[in-house]
Amino acid sequence: MAQEAWSDSENEAIVADYFAMLAAELADRPYSKAAHRRALQPLLAGRSEAAIEFKHQNFSAVLMGLGAPRIAGYLPAQNFQAALAGPVNDWLERHPDFAAPATGTAAAGVSEVAPLPFDTPPTLRNEPAPAFAEKLRAIALRFDVAARDDRNRSLGWAGEERVLAHERETLRRAGRHDLARRIVWVSQERGDGAGYDIASFTPEGAERLIEVKTTNGAWDRTPFHIAANELRVADERRADWRLVRVFNFARSPRAFELRPPLSAHVALTATSFRADFG
């Protein structure tokens, strides 16, 4: 006989336990998954350890869709319950600073941070299985994770700082200390209206106008917001403008780079309109 559906109290207990383990993992504190499962059983109507483990894999999948970090040892379940996105997102909303200690990793000694590892940008070839990817995208759109990350100024600032360090160290390793000293963190020194965050250079001296978009989660396809002004500058300065997408920031930051036109890489959707009188 199939076991009864999980109650709200059971879901709350297992969600809280998942995040307790994730917090320990992000802080490099040892913990036992088996011990957590056994401790949960009395709170979950005696459900089996296998059922608890599968629920944790569901949470990992949901967190991918939400653009948040997940427990590395619980691989995302391909056939996951999308309905769990609500309780997981509610927990994140109640704990907005959950991954905050992992941000700002470049704050101490920016000049000593090694270059970021850069990956191949997402393509149709490296997309997850269609049904799985579609469920992840639906969660990202439902909870507007792009807007959430866009509002998270501490995360955005930390991501820009990490890319700034990458650009400086890359030029230093190429022997261009002169150019490394000339890099400008535009968004910090001049504000957000320039259409890019960092003014850097290639080792040959060409300009690199870099817009940075950062997320804490490991899914490289998490949607992001881009302003009309950023798109305009990307079009006007195609030879120089680059979008650097930083992901997995909460654990081990990685990145990839997109060149204009962005419409060749992503689907651009208008999300707001300007209203004028007369």
C-alpha positions in Angstrom: 0.0 0.0 0.0 1.3 3.5 -0.9 2.2 5.6 2.1 0.1 8.7 2.8 1.1 12.1 1.2 3.6 14.1 3.2 1.9 16.6 5.6 2.8 20.2 5.9 4.5 19.6 9.2 6.6 16.7 7.7 7.6 18.9 4.8 8.6 21.7 7.1 10.7 19.4 9.2 12.6 17.8 6.3 13.1 21.2 4.6 14.7 22.6 7.8 16.9 19.5 8.1 18.0 19.8 4.5 19.1 23.4 5.0 20.8 22.5 8.3 23.0 20.0 6.4 23.6 22.4 3.5 24.7 25.1 5.9 27.2 22.7 7.5 28.4 21.7 4.0 28.9 25.3 2.9 30.8 26.1 6.1 33.0 22.9 5.7 31.6 21.5 8.9 31.4 17.6 9.1 28.0 16.0 9.4 26.4 12.6 8.8 23.6 12.3 6.3 22.7 8.9 7.8 22.4 10.4 11.3 20.2 13.2 10.0 17.9 10.7 8.3 17.6 8.6 11.4 16.9 11.6 13.6 14.1 12.7 11.2 12.2 9.4 11.1 10.3 9.9 14.4 9.1 13.3 13.0 8.0 11.8 9.7 5.6 9.1 10.6 8.3 6.4 10.5 9.0 6.9 6.8 11.9 4.9 5.5 15.5 6.2 5.1 15.1 5.6 1.3 12.0 7.8 1.2 13.8 10.6 3.1 16.8 10.3 0.8 14.6 10.6 -2.3 12.9 13.7 -0.8 16.3 15.2 -0.3 17.1 14.6 -4.0 13.9 16.4 -4.8 15.0 19.4 -2.8 18.3 19.4 -4.7 16.4 19.6 -8.0 14.1 22.3 -6.7 17.1 24.4 -5.5 18.7 24.1 -9.0 15.6 25.7 -10.4 15.7 28.4 -7.7 19.3 29.2 -8.6 20.4 28.3 -5.1 23.2 26.1 -3.8 22.4 22.4 -3.0 23.9 19.5 -1.0 26.6 18.0 -3.3 25.9 14.5 -2.0 22.2 14.5 -3.0 22.1 14.6 -6.8 18.9 16.2 -8.2 16.1 13.8 -8.8 15.1 14.0 -12.5 11.5 13.1 -11.9 11.1 15.5 -8.9 8.0 17.0 -7.3 7.7 20.6 -8.6 5.1 21.3 -5.8 8.0 21.2 -3.3 9.3 24.5 -4.8 6.8 26.4 -2.7 8.0 25.2 0.8 11.7 25.4 -0.3 11.2 28.9 -1.6 9.3 29.9 1.5 12.2 28.8 3.6 14.6 30.9 1.5 12.4 33.9 1.8 12.4 33.6 5.6 16.2 33.3 5.6 17.3 35.8 3.0 20.9 35.8 4.3 21.3 32.1 4.2 24.2 32.0 1.7 25.5 35.5 2.7 28.7 34.2 4.4 29.8 32.7 1.2 29.6 36.0 -0.7 32.3 38.5 -0.6 35.0 35.9 -0.9 37.2 38.3 -2.9 36.9 41.0 -0.3 40.2 40.2 1.4 43.1 40.7 -0.8 41.5 41.1 -4.2 44.9 41.2 -5.9 45.8 37.7 -4.6 42.7 35.9 -6.0 43.5 33.4 -8.8 41.7 33.7 -12.2 38.2 32.2 -12.4 37.8 28.9 -14.2 35.8 29.6 -17.4 33.4 27.0 -18.9 31.8 26.7 -22.3 28.6 28.7 -22.4 25.4 26.7 -22.2 24.2 25.3 -25.6 21.6 22.9 -26.9 24.3 20.2 -26.8 24.9 20.4 -23.0 21.3 21.1 -22.0 19.8 18.7 -19.4 17.1 16.2 -20.4 14.2 18.3 -21.9 11.6 17.4 -19.4 13.9 18.0 -16.5 15.2 21.3 -17.9 11.6 22.5 -18.6 10.6 21.8 -15.0 13.6 23.8 -13.7 12.8 26.7 -16.0 9.2 26.7 -14.8 10.4 27.0 -11.2 12.8 29.8 -12.1 10.1 31.8 -13.9 7.4 31.1 -11.2 9.5 32.5 -8.4 11.4 35.0 -10.6 14.8 34.1 -9.5 16.3 36.5 -11.9 14.7 39.4 -10.1 15.7 38.0 -6.7 19.4 37.8 -7.8 19.1 41.3 -9.3 17.9 42.7 -6.0 20.7 41.0 -4.1 23.2 43.8 -4.2 25.7 42.1 -1.9 25.8 39.1 -4.2 26.2 41.3 -7.3 28.9 43.3 -5.6 30.8 40.2 -4.6 30.5 38.7 -8.1 31.8 41.9 -9.7 34.7 42.0 -7.3 35.6 38.4 -8.1 35.7 39.2 -11.9 37.7 42.3 -11.2 40.3 40.2 -9.4 40.2 37.7 -12.3 40.9 40.5 -14.9 43.7 41.9 -12.9 45.4 38.6 -12.3 45.0 37.5 -15.9 46.8 40.7 -17.1 49.5 40.3 -14.5 50.2 36.8 -15.6 50.5 38.0 -19.1 53.1 40.6 -18.0 50.7 43.5 -18.4 51.0 45.1 -15.0 50.5 48.5 -16.6 47.0 47.5 -17.9 46.1 45.7 -14.7 46.6 49.0 -12.8 44.3 50.8 -15.3 41.2 48.6 -14.8 38.2 50.5 -13.5 35.4 49.1 -11.4 32.9 51.3 -13.1 29.7 50.4 -11.2 31.4 51.3 -7.9 33.2 54.4 -9.0 30.7 55.9 -11.5 27.4 54.1 -10.7 25.3 51.6 -12.6 24.4 53.7 -15.7 27.4 52.9 -17.9 26.0 49.7 -19.3 28.8 47.6 -17.9 30.4 47.0 -14.5 34.2 46.8 -15.2 36.4 48.5 -17.8 39.3 46.1 -18.4 41.7 45.2 -21.2 43.0 42.2 -23.2 46.7 41.5 -22.9 47.1 43.2 -26.3 45.5 46.4 -25.0 42.0 46.2 -26.5 39.1 47.3 -24.3 37.0 44.8 -22.4 33.7 46.3 -21.2 32.4 43.6 -18.8 28.8 43.3 -17.4 28.7 40.7 -14.6 25.7 38.6 -13.6 26.1 36.3 -10.5 24.1 33.6 -8.9 24.8 31.4 -5.9 23.6 28.1 -7.4 25.5 25.7 -9.5 23.0 25.6 -12.5 24.6 27.6 -15.3 21.3 28.1 -17.0 19.6 30.1 -14.2 17.9 33.1 -15.8 19.2 36.6 -15.2 18.0 40.2 -15.6 19.7 42.5 -18.1 18.8 46.2 -18.4 17.8 47.9 -21.6 20.8 50.2 -21.3 23.1 47.2 -21.0 21.7 45.8 -24.2 22.1 49.1 -25.9 25.8 49.4 -25.0 26.3 45.7 -26.0 24.9 46.5 -29.4 26.9 49.8 -29.8 30.2 48.3 -28.6 30.0 44.8 -29.9 33.7 44.4 -30.3 34.4 45.3 -26.7 31.4 44.4 -24.6 31.2 41.1 -22.8 28.8 39.5 -20.3 30.5 37.3 -17.7 28.1 34.9 -16.0 29.3 33.8 -12.6 27.6 30.8 -11.0 28.1 28.4 -8.1 29.3 31.4 -6.2 28.3 30.0 -2.8 30.7 27.1 -3.1 33.3 27.3 -5.9 32.7 30.1 -8.4 32.9 29.3 -12.1 32.0 31.5 -15.1 31.4 31.7 -18.8 31.5 34.6 -21.2 28.9 35.7 -23.8 29.6 38.1 -26.7 27.0 40.2 -28.5 24.5 39.8 -29.9 23.0 38.3 -26.7 20.0 37.1 -28.7 22.3 34.5 -30.3 22.7 32.9 -26.8 19.6 33.6 -24.8 15.9 34.3 -25.3 15.3 38.0 -24.3 11.9 38.7 -22.7 10.6 42.2 -22.0 9.6 42.3 -18.3 8.7 46.0 -17.8 7.7 49.0 -19.8 8.1 52.7 -19.4 4.9 54.7 -19.1 4.9 58.3 -20.4 2.1 60.9 -20.4 1.5 62.8 -23.7 
